[in-house]
Amino acid sequence: MKTIRFYLLVAIMVITAGAVKAQESDITFGVKAGINYATLPTSLKSITDKKGKVGYNFGAFARVGEAVYFQPELNYVSFKSSYVYATNTYTPKFHQVNLPLMVGYKIINTESLNFRVSAGPDVNYTLNDAKGPAGFDYKKFNFGGVINAGVDIGNITIDARYSRGLTKINKALNEKTGLFNLSVGFKLF
């Protein structure tokens, strides 16, 4: 039920933003896709041989404002990591809906070229049951922060991002998420 409410809220935001777009010239909508490299950082000494893995993402974004802007996104993110715990190797896989809400600044702001930086909160909901050691369950809901640097060349956008979990995705294993992301997008309007 909470998932349905979440999608309904996002749909209302997109429809509302689309209606505003007709009246405002400083709103942009676009789509994007990319790759990510994930880790599950932990301070727990019994977890060894930690390895990050490559994953992918795709989604949509809106950008509201000119030099200073607000950029909400809705993304699908797939990632995994690998580690050894109690002599067993685990490779939990995550399929998440990701909602970063960033505030940014365009360092260079011309019609054909923009260099941007942004940061903000990052809310994640895991759609699947990620598998780890028995009795060490991964949480469905996770909250973090994101920093982003990007460039716009005409309608093409390129972004490099780091997202860090601020809440533990697995409390018993003391794990948080760490996700490096590189994506390419296209401004639709």
C-alpha positions in Angstrom: 0.0 0.0 0.0 2.8 2.4 0.8 4.4 1.7 -2.6 1.2 2.6 -4.4 1.0 5.9 -2.4 4.6 6.6 -3.3 4.0 6.1 -7.1 0.8 8.1 -6.9 2.6 11.0 -5.2 5.3 10.9 -7.9 2.7 10.9 -10.7 1.0 13.9 -9.2 4.3 15.7 -9.0 5.1 15.0 -12.6 1.6 16.1 -13.8 1.8 19.2 -11.7 5.3 20.0 -13.0 4.1 19.4 -16.6 1.2 21.9 -16.1 3.6 24.5 -14.7 6.0 23.9 -17.6 3.5 25.3 -20.0 3.7 28.6 -18.1 7.3 28.7 -17.0 10.4 28.7 -19.2 12.9 27.7 -16.5 11.6 24.1 -16.0 13.3 21.2 -17.8 12.3 17.6 -18.0 14.5 14.8 -19.2 15.5 11.1 -19.1 18.8 9.5 -18.2 20.6 6.2 -17.9 24.0 5.1 -16.7 26.2 2.8 -14.8 27.1 2.6 -11.1 29.7 1.1 -8.8 28.4 0.0 -5.5 29.9 -0.8 -2.1 28.5 -1.6 1.3 30.9 0.1 3.6 31.1 -1.3 7.2 33.3 -0.9 10.2 32.6 -4.5 11.3 35.9 -6.4 11.5 34.3 -9.8 10.8 33.4 -8.7 7.3 36.4 -9.1 4.9 37.2 -9.2 1.2 34.7 -6.4 0.4 34.3 -5.8 -3.3 32.2 -3.4 -5.2 30.2 -4.4 -8.3 29.0 -2.6 -11.4 25.3 -2.0 -11.8 23.0 0.2 -13.8 20.3 2.9 -13.5 17.7 4.8 -15.5 15.2 7.4 -14.7 13.7 10.8 -15.2 14.5 14.2 -13.9 13.0 17.7 -13.6 15.1 20.9 -13.2 13.4 24.0 -11.9 15.2 27.4 -11.9 18.1 29.1 -13.6 21.5 29.7 -11.9 20.2 28.2 -8.6 17.9 25.2 -9.3 16.0 22.4 -7.7 16.3 18.9 -9.3 14.0 16.0 -8.2 14.6 12.7 -9.9 12.9 9.3 -10.0 15.3 6.4 -10.8 15.4 2.7 -11.0 18.8 1.5 -9.6 20.2 -2.0 -9.7 23.4 -2.8 -7.8 25.2 -5.5 -5.8 28.3 -5.9 -3.6 30.3 -8.8 -2.4 31.9 -9.7 1.0 33.0 -12.5 3.2 31.3 -13.1 6.6 32.0 -16.2 8.8 33.9 -17.8 5.9 31.0 -17.6 3.5 30.8 -15.2 0.5 27.7 -13.1 0.1 26.7 -11.1 -2.9 23.5 -9.2 -2.1 21.7 -7.7 -5.1 19.5 -4.6 -4.8 16.7 -3.3 -7.1 15.7 0.1 -5.8 13.4 3.0 -6.5 15.6 6.1 -5.8 14.3 9.7 -5.2 17.1 12.3 -4.9 16.0 15.8 -4.2 18.9 18.1 -5.0 19.5 21.8 -4.9 22.2 23.0 -7.3 24.1 25.9 -8.8 25.2 26.4 -12.4 28.8 27.6 -12.3 28.8 28.3 -16.0 25.3 29.0 -17.3 25.0 29.7 -21.1 22.3 28.5 -23.5 24.5 25.8 -25.0 26.8 24.9 -22.1 26.3 24.5 -18.3 28.6 23.2 -15.6 26.6 22.3 -12.5 27.1 21.1 -8.9 24.3 19.9 -6.6 23.6 18.1 -3.4 20.6 16.9 -1.3 18.8 14.1 0.4 18.4 10.7 -1.3 15.5 8.4 -0.4 15.7 4.7 -1.5 13.2 1.9 -1.4 14.4 -1.7 -2.1 11.9 -3.6 -4.3 13.5 -7.1 -3.8 14.7 -9.2 -0.8 18.5 -8.8 -0.9 20.1 -11.9 0.5 22.8 -11.8 3.1 23.7 -14.0 6.1 20.8 -15.8 7.7 19.2 -13.5 10.3 20.8 -10.4 9.0 18.0 -8.8 7.0 18.5 -5.8 4.7 16.0 -2.9 5.2 13.6 -1.9 2.5 13.7 1.8 3.2 17.0 3.7 3.3 17.9 7.4 3.6 21.1 9.1 2.4 22.7 12.1 0.8 24.0 12.8 -2.7 26.6 15.1 -4.2 26.6 15.6 -8.0 28.7 17.3 -10.7 27.3 17.7 -14.2 27.6 19.3 -17.6 24.9 20.1 -20.1 25.9 20.4 -23.8 22.8 21.5 -25.6 20.1 18.9 -24.7 22.7 16.3 -23.6 23.4 16.0 -19.8 26.3 14.1 -18.2 26.4 13.6 -14.5 28.9 12.1 -12.0 27.5 11.4 -8.6 28.2 9.8 -5.2 25.3 8.7 -3.0 26.1 7.7 0.6 23.6 6.0 2.9 23.1 7.8 6.2 21.0 5.1 7.7 22.2 1.5 7.9 20.8 -0.7 5.2 21.8 -3.7 7.4 22.0 -2.7 11.1 23.4 -6.1 12.3 26.3 -5.9 9.8 26.7 -2.2 10.3 26.5 -1.6 6.5 25.6 1.6 4.7 25.4 2.1 1.0 28.0 3.8 -1.1 27.2 4.3 -4.8 29.2 6.0 -7.5 27.2 6.8 -10.6 27.9 8.1 -14.1 24.9 8.8 -16.3 24.0 10.4 -19.6 20.7 12.0 -20.2 18.6 13.9 -22.7 16.5 17.0 -22.0 13.1 16.4 -23.5 11.7 19.9 -23.0 
